[in-house]
Amino acid sequence: MSELDRIKDLISEESFNDAKKALEEYLTNGHNNDIEAVKLMGLVNVNLELFKEARENFEKAIKLSPKDATALFYLANCYDNLGQILDAEKYYLKVIEVRENYVDAYKDLCIIYMKTNREMNAIEIGKKGKLIAPNDFTFDYLIGTANITMKKYNEGIEHLEAALALNPSHFQIYNNLGTAYLLIGQREKAIECYQKAIKIKPDDSVSYYNIASIYQIQNKHPQACDYFEKAYQIENRENYLISLALSELKAGFVEKAAKHYKALALLHPEKDSFQYNLASCYELLKNYEQAIIIMKRLLSRNPKSITMAQKLANLYIETRQFRQAKDLYDSIILKSSPTSDVLYQYAILSTQLFDTGTAEKIFKKVIKMDPENATAHKDLGVIYLNQRLFDYAQEEFNTAMTLAPNDFDIIFEYANYLYAISKYKEADKFYQKALEIEDDVVAKALSAINKIEIGELDEAEKLIVSALNDQPEHEYIQFLAGRIYYSMKKYEEAKIYFIKSLEQNPDKETKNLLALTYYELGEYEKALNIFDALLKETENSVPLLLNKAKCLENLKRIDEALKVLDELTDIFPECEEAHEIIRRIS
């Protein structure tokens, strides 16, 4: 066996270092101009990725044999790997000039043209290569990819499909084809292509990421999360984690999103967006304290940010820190020309601070800026209703109903308006319409109260039972249940719900109704104690004094009852019921 044959065996065994030593010895022992040995040394250096040395070898080979196509090809390849693109292009063209059917030269030249944004040249040389090797999928693959880069999507798809027909197990063709379908809006076909790429190469993170991105665009965030997570498990790319966190937040997987945004915020404390989204997660988790801490820090870094100021203000509203929220909104309005949305929030905040004068003025500004804002008309109507300006209220509610005839809140508030002006049958129609749109627990309870007024007691009970099943611990629902059962003369049931309501909110109205319930049940001592307590808070109340006197009468404490009645008639001499009791017990 000759020495060169032995070296060739080493190369075939991929023992490149041994082959290099042997070649160095061979070339220095009188075979310096042996072109085969020089070319073999160049090949060995290419495999060892020693491209500068390989370039020198092939340059020498070309001097020895200027039209050696193989030497020219590998020289071009060395220039390519060294980033010397123009030299690479020159020698690939020389290869084709020397040997017109050198297929790999067409492929590499095509890639160079694509790298240098010369897609038309890439297509032209790719088509020439395809004529030489019509069954080589690479040319259709490269031509198709070049067309897609040039936004010639249909041509690109045609060539990529042809490439797949020749090589149906090439995952990158499926990926590129998926991207082409995505760019022409055929998302389902794109997903199908990416899925096929995954079957061929399950550890390719890009295919998972591409599918996830489509689901994210389609707002199918739970599915997007599955694929983003798989992509991130395969390859811990930061952009995968960012996309995953966003879809988790939008899908409602808030705890997971918070964990990931916390990690991103620690990695990039300079990026406010991660901290802002982390605050949003804490807000959704009702961890308002942490959300406020983050937003205060962000706002101190971005004092001109209206969005951040609004976010912090809304967090203050959630925690009932209305004064701090109002201060922020005052600042927002001073710093900028506020949008109608900002003014609307300010008006809502004013109502929560019981500053109805400001709220009314701001709602009017909102409506002037945005006359089609049905919600603002509705809210202004509620203010007028509370001020008992019924004509003004009706005008605003009518406008709101015209603008948004199927809006639950508007229909519900209009029903409340009709109830307030004693149009109970009309109110019933609108309560029912509201409940057809949304199964709201408060709407059920108020509809039940209205049912009492139109004499539909059984329906009232059904509605309040349904509301209690939905939210058995809701204080206002318990209070309304007490009112309904009191109206139905079911005093034992009324007593239970008034007591439950008082445990959460010991307000005067509930205490008074509980006292009246005790009275109806004949529990006069308990009723008397409550009336006495209420009179300490509200002196000279005629109804309270009258009810106290009735309790004392039923307890046979006649002298005390007469004393209370004397006090009452001094305050309100025309109280006929008081005089009647005096006549009866004197």
C-alpha positions as CSV (number, residue, x, y, z in Angstrom):
1,M,0.0,0.0,0.0
2,S,1.4,3.4,-1.0
3,E,1.8,6.1,1.6
4,L,-1.0,8.2,0.0
5,D,-3.3,5.2,0.2
6,R,-2.6,4.8,3.9
7,I,-3.3,8.5,4.4
8,K,-6.6,8.2,2.5
9,D,-7.6,5.4,4.9
10,L,-6.9,7.6,7.9
11,I,-9.1,10.3,6.3
12,S,-11.9,7.9,5.7
13,E,-11.6,6.8,9.3
14,E,-11.8,10.5,10.3
15,S,-8.4,10.3,12.0
16,F,-7.7,13.8,10.7
17,N,-4.9,14.7,13.1
18,D,-3.0,11.5,12.3
19,A,-3.6,12.1,8.6
20,K,-2.2,15.7,8.9
21,K,1.0,14.5,10.6
22,A,1.5,11.9,7.9
23,L,0.9,14.4,5.1
24,E,3.2,17.0,6.6
25,E,5.9,14.3,6.7
26,Y,5.1,13.2,3.2
27,L,5.1,16.7,1.7
28,T,8.5,17.6,3.4
29,N,10.1,14.4,2.0
30,G,10.4,15.5,-1.6
31,H,6.7,15.6,-2.5
32,N,6.0,19.3,-2.0
33,N,4.4,19.7,-5.4
34,D,2.4,16.5,-5.3
35,I,-1.0,18.0,-6.1
36,E,-2.9,15.1,-4.7
37,A,-1.1,15.4,-1.4
38,V,-1.6,19.1,-1.3
39,K,-5.3,18.7,-1.9
40,L,-5.6,16.0,0.7
41,M,-3.9,18.3,3.2
42,G,-6.4,21.0,2.3
43,L,-9.3,18.6,2.9
44,V,-7.8,17.5,6.3
45,N,-7.6,21.2,7.4
46,V,-11.1,21.8,6.3
47,N,-12.3,18.9,8.4
48,L,-10.3,20.3,11.3
49,E,-11.8,23.7,10.6
50,L,-8.4,25.2,10.0
51,F,-9.7,27.3,7.1
52,K,-6.7,29.6,6.8
53,E,-4.3,26.7,6.4
54,A,-6.7,25.0,4.1
55,R,-7.0,28.1,1.9
56,E,-3.2,28.2,1.5
57,N,-3.3,24.5,0.5
58,F,-5.9,25.0,-2.2
59,E,-4.3,28.2,-3.5
60,K,-1.1,26.1,-4.0
61,A,-3.1,23.3,-5.6
62,I,-4.6,25.8,-8.1
63,K,-1.1,27.1,-9.0
64,L,-0.2,23.6,-9.7
65,S,-3.4,22.9,-11.7
66,P,-5.4,26.1,-12.4
67,K,-8.4,24.2,-13.8
68,D,-8.8,21.7,-11.0
69,A,-12.5,22.1,-10.2
70,T,-12.3,20.4,-6.8
71,A,-9.4,22.6,-5.7
72,L,-11.3,25.7,-6.9
73,F,-14.5,24.5,-5.0
74,Y,-12.7,24.0,-1.7
75,L,-10.8,27.2,-2.0
76,A,-14.2,29.0,-2.5
77,N,-15.5,27.1,0.5
78,C,-12.5,28.3,2.7
79,Y,-13.1,31.9,1.7
80,D,-16.8,31.4,2.5
81,N,-16.0,30.0,6.0
82,L,-13.6,32.9,6.6
83,G,-16.2,35.4,5.8
84,Q,-14.5,36.6,2.6
85,I,-17.7,36.4,0.6
86,L,-16.6,38.2,-2.6
87,D,-13.6,35.9,-3.0
88,A,-15.8,32.9,-2.3
89,E,-18.3,34.1,-5.0
90,K,-15.5,34.6,-7.5
91,Y,-14.1,31.0,-7.1
92,Y,-17.5,29.4,-7.1
93,L,-18.1,31.0,-10.4
94,K,-14.7,29.7,-11.6
95,V,-15.7,26.2,-10.6
96,I,-18.9,26.4,-12.7
97,E,-16.8,27.9,-15.6
98,V,-14.4,25.0,-15.3
99,R,-17.0,22.3,-14.7
100,E,-20.5,23.3,-15.6
101,N,-22.1,20.4,-13.9
102,Y,-20.5,20.9,-10.5
103,V,-23.8,20.8,-8.5
104,D,-22.4,21.8,-5.0
105,A,-20.9,25.0,-6.5
106,Y,-24.4,26.1,-7.6
107,K,-25.8,25.3,-4.1
108,D,-23.1,27.2,-2.2
109,L,-23.3,30.2,-4.7
110,C,-27.0,30.3,-4.3
111,I,-26.6,30.5,-0.5
112,I,-24.0,33.3,-0.9
113,Y,-26.4,35.3,-3.0
114,M,-29.1,34.9,-0.3
115,K,-26.6,35.9,2.5
116,T,-25.9,39.1,0.5
117,N,-29.6,39.9,-0.1
118,R,-29.3,39.1,-3.9
119,E,-32.3,36.9,-4.0
120,M,-32.8,37.3,-7.8
121,N,-29.3,36.1,-8.4
122,A,-30.0,33.2,-6.0
123,I,-33.1,32.2,-7.9
124,E,-31.3,32.5,-11.3
125,I,-28.3,30.3,-10.2
126,G,-30.7,27.9,-8.4
127,K,-32.7,27.3,-11.5
128,K,-29.5,26.6,-13.5
129,G,-28.5,24.1,-10.8
130,K,-31.9,22.5,-11.0
131,L,-31.5,21.9,-14.7
132,I,-28.3,20.0,-14.0
133,A,-29.7,18.0,-11.0
134,P,-33.6,18.0,-11.3
135,N,-34.0,15.4,-8.6
136,D,-32.0,17.3,-6.0
137,F,-34.5,18.9,-3.6
138,T,-31.9,21.5,-2.4
139,F,-32.5,23.8,-5.4
140,D,-36.3,23.9,-5.0
141,Y,-35.7,24.5,-1.3
142,L,-33.3,27.4,-1.9
143,I,-35.4,28.9,-4.7
144,G,-38.5,28.7,-2.6
145,T,-36.8,30.3,0.4
146,A,-35.4,33.2,-1.8
147,N,-38.9,33.8,-3.2
148,I,-40.4,34.0,0.3
149,T,-37.7,36.5,1.3
150,M,-38.8,38.6,-1.7
151,K,-42.4,38.3,-0.5
152,K,-43.3,36.1,-3.6
153,Y,-45.1,33.7,-1.3
154,N,-47.1,31.7,-3.8
155,E,-43.9,31.0,-5.9
156,G,-42.1,30.2,-2.7
157,I,-44.7,27.7,-1.6
158,E,-44.7,26.1,-5.0
159,H,-41.0,25.4,-4.9
160,L,-41.0,24.3,-1.2
161,E,-43.8,21.8,-2.0
162,A,-41.7,20.5,-4.9
163,A,-38.7,20.2,-2.5
164,L,-40.8,18.2,-0.1
165,A,-42.0,15.9,-2.9
166,L,-38.3,15.1,-3.5
167,N,-37.4,14.9,0.2
168,P,-40.4,14.5,2.5
169,S,-38.3,14.0,5.7
170,H,-36.5,17.4,5.7
171,F,-37.8,19.3,8.8
172,Q,-36.4,22.7,7.7
173,I,-38.4,22.7,4.5
174,Y,-41.6,22.2,6.6
175,N,-40.5,25.1,8.8
176,N,-40.0,27.4,5.9
177,L,-43.2,26.3,4.3
178,G,-45.0,26.9,7.5
179,T,-43.7,30.4,7.6
180,A,-44.8,31.0,4.0
181,Y,-48.3,29.8,4.8
182,L,-48.4,32.0,7.9
183,L,-47.4,35.0,5.9
184,I,-50.3,34.6,3.5
185,G,-52.7,34.1,6.4
186,Q,-53.2,30.3,6.2
187,R,-52.5,29.7,9.9
188,E,-53.9,26.2,10.1
189,K,-51.7,25.0,7.2
190,A,-48.8,26.7,8.8
191,I,-49.4,24.8,12.1
192,E,-49.8,21.6,10.1
193,C,-46.3,22.2,8.5
194,Y,-44.7,23.0,11.9
195,Q,-46.3,19.8,13.4
196,K,-44.7,17.7,10.6
197,A,-41.3,19.4,11.3
198,I,-41.7,18.4,15.0
199,K,-42.4,14.7,14.0
200,I,-39.2,14.7,12.0
201,K,-37.1,16.5,14.6
202,P,-38.8,16.5,18.0
203,D,-36.0,18.4,19.7
204,D,-36.2,21.5,17.4
205,S,-37.4,24.3,19.6
206,V,-38.1,26.7,16.8
207,S,-41.0,24.6,15.4
208,Y,-42.7,24.6,18.9
209,Y,-42.1,28.3,19.2
210,N,-43.6,29.0,15.7
211,I,-46.8,27.0,16.6
212,A,-47.0,28.8,19.9
213,S,-46.7,32.2,18.2
214,I,-49.6,31.4,15.9
215,Y,-51.8,30.4,18.9
216,Q,-50.7,33.7,20.6
217,I,-51.7,35.7,17.5
218,Q,-55.1,33.9,17.6
219,N,-55.5,34.7,21.3
220,K,-55.5,30.9,22.0
221,H,-53.2,31.5,25.0
222,P,-53.6,28.1,26.8
223,Q,-52.5,26.3,23.7
224,A,-49.7,28.9,23.1
225,C,-48.5,28.2,26.7
226,D,-48.1,24.5,26.0
227,Y,-45.9,25.0,23.0
228,F,-43.9,27.9,24.4
229,E,-43.2,25.8,27.5
230,K,-42.0,22.9,25.3
231,A,-39.8,25.2,23.3
232,Y,-38.3,26.6,26.5
233,Q,-37.7,23.2,27.9
234,I,-35.7,22.2,24.8
235,E,-33.8,25.5,24.6
236,N,-33.6,28.1,27.4
237,R,-33.9,31.1,25.1
238,E,-34.9,34.3,26.8
239,N,-37.4,35.3,24.1
240,Y,-39.2,32.0,24.6
241,L,-39.6,32.8,28.3
242,I,-40.8,36.4,27.5
243,S,-43.5,35.0,25.1
244,L,-44.5,32.3,27.5
245,A,-45.0,34.7,30.4
246,L,-47.2,37.0,28.2
247,S,-49.4,34.1,27.1
248,E,-49.6,32.8,30.7
249,L,-50.8,36.3,31.9
250,K,-53.4,36.5,29.1
251,A,-54.6,32.9,29.6
252,G,-55.2,33.5,33.3
253,F,-52.3,31.4,34.5
254,V,-51.3,34.3,36.7
255,E,-49.2,32.5,39.3
256,K,-47.0,31.0,36.6
257,A,-46.8,34.3,34.8
258,A,-45.8,36.1,38.0
259,K,-43.0,33.5,38.6
260,H,-41.6,34.1,35.1
261,Y,-41.9,37.9,35.2
262,K,-40.2,37.9,38.6
263,A,-37.3,35.9,37.0
264,L,-37.2,38.2,34.0
265,A,-37.2,41.3,36.2
266,L,-34.3,39.9,38.3
267,L,-32.4,39.2,35.1
268,H,-33.2,42.7,33.6
269,P,-33.9,45.2,36.4
270,E,-33.4,47.9,33.8
271,K,-36.5,46.8,31.8
272,D,-39.6,48.4,33.2
273,S,-42.0,46.3,31.1
274,F,-41.1,43.1,33.1
275,Q,-41.8,44.8,36.4
276,Y,-45.0,46.4,35.1
277,N,-46.3,43.0,34.0
278,L,-45.2,41.5,37.4
279,A,-47.3,44.3,39.1
280,S,-50.2,43.3,36.8
281,C,-49.9,39.7,38.0
282,Y,-49.9,40.8,41.6
283,E,-52.9,42.9,41.0
284,L,-54.8,39.9,39.5
285,L,-53.7,37.8,42.5
286,K,-55.1,40.6,44.7
287,N,-51.6,41.1,46.2
288,Y,-52.1,44.8,46.0
289,E,-49.4,45.7,48.5
290,Q,-46.6,44.2,46.3
291,A,-48.2,45.6,43.1
292,I,-48.2,49.1,44.7
293,I,-44.6,48.8,45.8
294,I,-43.5,48.0,42.2
295,M,-45.6,50.7,40.6
296,K,-44.4,53.4,43.0
297,R,-40.9,52.4,42.2
298,L,-41.6,52.5,38.4
299,L,-43.4,55.8,38.6
300,S,-40.5,57.3,40.5
301,R,-38.3,56.3,37.6
302,N,-40.8,57.4,35.0
303,P,-42.6,60.5,36.5
304,K,-44.0,61.5,33.2
305,S,-45.7,58.2,32.5
306,I,-49.5,58.6,32.4
307,T,-50.0,54.8,32.0
308,M,-48.0,54.0,35.2
309,A,-49.7,56.8,37.1
310,Q,-53.1,55.4,36.1
311,K,-52.1,51.9,37.0
312,L,-51.0,53.0,40.5
313,A,-54.1,55.1,41.0
314,N,-56.3,52.1,40.1
315,L,-54.4,50.0,42.6
316,Y,-55.1,52.7,45.3
317,I,-58.8,52.5,44.3
318,E,-58.7,48.7,44.7
319,T,-57.3,49.1,48.3
320,R,-59.8,52.0,48.9
321,Q,-57.0,54.5,49.2
322,F,-59.2,56.9,47.3
323,R,-57.4,60.1,48.4
324,Q,-54.0,58.9,47.1
325,A,-55.7,57.8,43.9
326,K,-57.3,61.2,43.5
327,D,-54.0,63.0,44.1
328,L,-52.5,60.9,41.2
329,Y,-55.4,61.7,38.9
330,D,-55.0,65.4,39.8
331,S,-51.4,65.1,38.8
332,I,-52.2,63.3,35.5
333,I,-54.7,65.9,34.5
334,L,-52.3,68.7,35.3
335,K,-49.4,67.1,33.4
336,S,-51.3,66.3,30.2
337,S,-54.3,66.9,28.1
338,P,-56.3,64.0,29.5
339,T,-58.2,61.6,27.3
340,S,-61.8,60.9,27.8
341,D,-60.8,57.6,29.4
342,V,-58.7,59.3,32.0
343,L,-61.4,61.8,32.8
344,Y,-63.9,59.0,33.1
345,Q,-61.8,57.2,35.7
346,Y,-61.4,60.5,37.5
347,A,-65.2,61.0,37.6
348,I,-65.7,57.5,38.9
349,L,-63.2,58.1,41.6
350,S,-65.0,61.3,42.5
351,T,-68.2,59.4,43.0
352,Q,-66.4,57.0,45.3
353,L,-65.2,60.0,47.4
354,F,-68.8,61.2,47.4
355,D,-67.8,64.3,45.5
356,T,-70.8,64.1,43.2
357,G,-70.4,67.8,42.1
358,T,-67.0,67.1,40.6
359,A,-68.2,63.7,39.2
360,E,-71.1,65.4,37.5
361,K,-68.9,68.1,36.0
362,I,-66.3,65.6,34.8
363,F,-68.9,63.2,33.3
364,K,-70.3,66.1,31.3
365,K,-66.7,66.8,30.0
366,V,-66.3,63.1,29.0
367,I,-69.6,63.2,27.1
368,K,-68.6,66.5,25.4
369,M,-65.4,64.8,24.3
370,D,-67.0,61.5,23.4
371,P,-70.8,61.9,22.9
372,E,-71.0,58.1,22.0
373,N,-69.8,57.0,25.4
374,A,-72.9,55.2,26.6
375,T,-71.4,54.3,30.0
376,A,-70.7,57.9,30.8
377,H,-74.3,58.8,30.0
378,K,-75.5,56.0,32.3
379,D,-73.2,57.1,35.1
380,L,-74.4,60.7,34.8
381,G,-77.9,59.4,34.9
382,V,-77.1,57.6,38.2
383,I,-75.9,60.9,39.7
384,Y,-79.0,62.7,38.6
385,L,-81.1,59.8,40.0
386,N,-79.4,60.1,43.4
387,Q,-80.0,63.8,43.3
388,R,-83.7,63.0,42.5
389,L,-83.4,65.0,39.3
390,F,-85.6,62.4,37.5
391,D,-86.2,64.2,34.2
392,Y,-82.4,64.7,33.7
393,A,-81.8,61.1,34.8
394,Q,-84.3,59.8,32.3
395,E,-82.7,61.8,29.4
396,E,-79.3,60.3,30.1
397,F,-80.6,56.8,30.5
398,N,-82.5,57.1,27.3
399,T,-79.4,58.3,25.5
400,A,-77.3,55.4,27.0
401,M,-80.0,52.9,26.0
402,T,-80.0,54.2,22.4
403,L,-76.2,53.9,22.2
404,A,-75.9,50.5,23.8
405,P,-79.3,48.8,23.9
406,N,-77.9,45.4,25.0
407,D,-75.5,46.6,27.7
408,F,-76.2,44.9,31.0
409,D,-75.1,47.8,33.3
410,I,-77.2,50.3,31.4
411,I,-80.3,48.2,31.3
412,F,-79.8,47.3,35.0
413,E,-79.4,51.0,36.1
414,Y,-82.4,52.0,34.0
415,A,-84.5,49.3,35.8
416,N,-83.3,50.9,39.1
417,Y,-84.4,54.3,37.9
418,L,-87.9,53.0,37.1
419,Y,-88.0,51.4,40.5
420,A,-87.0,54.7,42.1
421,I,-89.9,56.5,40.4
422,S,-92.4,53.7,41.3
423,K,-92.9,52.4,37.8
424,Y,-92.6,48.8,39.1
425,K,-94.1,46.9,36.2
426,E,-91.8,48.7,33.7
427,A,-88.9,48.1,36.0
428,D,-89.7,44.4,36.1
429,K,-89.4,44.2,32.3
430,F,-85.9,45.8,32.4
431,Y,-84.7,43.7,35.3
432,Q,-85.7,40.6,33.4
433,K,-84.0,41.9,30.3
434,A,-80.8,42.6,32.2
435,L,-80.9,39.0,33.7
436,E,-81.2,37.5,30.3
437,I,-77.9,39.2,29.4
438,E,-76.0,38.4,32.6
439,D,-76.9,36.2,35.6
440,D,-75.9,38.9,38.1
441,V,-76.5,38.3,41.8
442,V,-77.3,41.9,42.7
443,A,-79.7,42.2,39.7
444,K,-81.5,39.1,41.0
445,A,-81.9,40.6,44.5
446,L,-83.1,44.0,43.3
447,S,-85.5,42.3,40.8
448,A,-86.8,40.4,43.8
449,I,-87.4,43.6,45.7
450,N,-89.3,45.0,42.7
451,K,-91.4,41.8,42.5
452,I,-92.7,42.5,46.0
453,E,-94.0,45.9,44.8
454,I,-96.0,44.2,42.0
455,G,-97.3,41.5,44.3
456,E,-95.3,38.6,42.8
457,L,-94.2,37.2,46.2
458,D,-93.4,33.7,45.1
459,E,-91.2,35.0,42.2
460,A,-89.5,37.4,44.6
461,E,-88.6,34.5,46.9
462,K,-87.3,32.3,44.0
463,L,-85.0,35.2,42.9
464,I,-83.6,35.9,46.3
465,V,-83.0,32.2,47.0
466,S,-81.1,32.0,43.7
467,A,-79.1,35.0,44.7
468,L,-78.3,33.5,48.1
469,N,-77.2,30.3,46.5
470,D,-74.8,32.2,44.3
471,Q,-73.3,34.3,47.1
472,P,-74.5,33.2,50.5
473,E,-72.1,35.4,52.4
474,H,-72.7,38.6,50.4
475,E,-73.8,41.2,53.0
476,Y,-76.0,43.3,50.7
477,I,-77.7,40.2,49.4
478,Q,-78.4,39.1,53.0
479,F,-79.8,42.5,53.7
480,L,-82.1,42.4,50.7
481,A,-83.2,38.8,51.6
482,G,-84.2,40.2,55.0
483,R,-86.2,43.0,53.4
484,I,-88.0,40.6,51.1
485,Y,-88.9,38.1,53.8
486,Y,-90.0,41.0,56.0
487,S,-92.3,42.2,53.2
488,M,-93.6,38.6,52.9
489,K,-94.3,38.6,56.7
490,K,-91.8,35.6,57.0
491,Y,-90.3,37.2,60.0
492,E,-88.2,34.3,61.3
493,E,-86.4,34.1,57.9
494,A,-86.1,37.9,57.8
495,K,-84.5,37.9,61.3
496,I,-81.8,35.3,60.3
497,Y,-80.7,37.4,57.3
498,F,-80.8,40.8,59.1
499,I,-78.5,39.3,61.8
500,K,-76.1,37.9,59.2
501,S,-76.0,41.2,57.4
502,L,-75.4,43.1,60.6
503,E,-72.4,40.8,61.5
504,Q,-70.7,42.3,58.4
505,N,-72.1,45.8,58.3
506,P,-73.8,47.2,61.4
507,D,-75.5,50.1,59.6
508,K,-78.6,51.9,61.0
509,E,-81.1,50.8,58.4
510,T,-80.4,47.1,59.0
511,K,-80.6,47.6,62.8
512,N,-83.9,49.4,62.4
513,L,-85.4,46.6,60.2
514,L,-84.1,43.9,62.6
515,A,-85.8,45.8,65.5
516,L,-89.1,45.9,63.5
517,T,-88.7,42.2,62.8
518,Y,-88.3,41.5,66.5
519,Y,-91.4,43.6,67.2
520,E,-93.4,41.6,64.7
521,L,-92.2,38.4,66.3
522,G,-93.3,39.7,69.7
523,E,-89.7,39.9,71.0
524,Y,-90.3,43.4,72.3
525,E,-87.3,43.6,74.7
526,K,-84.9,42.9,71.9
527,A,-86.6,45.4,69.6
528,L,-86.6,48.0,72.4
529,N,-82.9,47.7,73.0
530,I,-82.1,48.3,69.3
531,F,-84.5,51.3,69.2
532,D,-82.8,52.8,72.3
533,A,-79.3,52.3,70.7
534,L,-80.5,54.0,67.5
535,L,-82.0,56.9,69.4
536,K,-78.6,57.6,71.0
537,E,-77.2,58.0,67.4
538,T,-80.2,59.9,66.0
539,E,-82.0,61.9,68.7
540,N,-85.6,63.2,68.2
541,S,-86.4,60.7,65.5
542,V,-90.2,60.5,65.4
543,P,-90.4,56.9,63.9
544,L,-87.9,55.6,66.4
545,L,-89.7,57.2,69.4
546,L,-93.0,55.8,68.1
547,N,-91.6,52.3,67.8
548,K,-90.0,52.6,71.2
549,A,-93.3,53.6,72.7
550,K,-95.1,50.6,71.0
551,C,-92.5,48.2,72.5
552,L,-93.0,49.7,76.0
553,E,-96.7,49.4,75.6
554,N,-96.5,45.7,74.7
555,L,-94.1,45.2,77.7
556,K,-96.8,46.8,79.9
557,R,-94.4,49.6,80.9
558,I,-97.1,52.1,80.4
559,D,-95.6,55.1,82.3
560,E,-92.4,54.9,80.3
561,A,-94.4,54.6,77.1
562,L,-96.4,57.7,78.0
563,K,-93.3,59.6,78.7
564,V,-91.8,58.7,75.3
565,L,-95.1,59.7,73.6
566,D,-95.1,63.1,75.4
567,E,-91.6,63.7,74.1
568,L,-92.7,62.6,70.6
569,T,-95.7,64.9,70.5
570,D,-93.6,67.8,71.7
571,I,-91.5,67.3,68.6
572,F,-94.3,66.5,66.2
573,P,-97.7,67.5,67.6
574,E,-99.6,66.4,64.5
575,C,-98.6,62.7,64.9
576,E,-102.1,61.1,65.0
577,E,-100.7,57.6,65.7
578,A,-99.0,58.8,68.9
579,H,-102.2,60.5,70.1
580,E,-104.1,57.3,69.4
581,I,-101.7,55.3,71.6
582,I,-101.9,57.9,74.4
583,R,-105.7,57.7,74.3
584,R,-105.6,53.9,74.4
585,I,-103.2,53.4,77.3
586,S,-104.0,56.5,79.5
